[in-house]
Amino acid sequence: MITHASPQKRDLTYDQRTERFVMSIDVHHLDGKVEPIKLVLTHDEMAVHAIQVEQAYHKHREAPEVVA
């Protein structure tokens, strides 16, 4: 069973032949196994995710600091 996925510390690339963006990610399994795979995105998918990441980043930056 998969628990989550996380980006690898590598650059996002663009494959001109397929006209797709490629991100290396790790898929984490419940048993502790980590499987490296590629996330492949179209131009439209990349545009949507870029907007979502930017919005989330700004919300995080504008959120009040929580003191424990």
Order of alpha helices (4+ residues) and beta strands (2+ residues): beta-beta-beta-beta-alpha
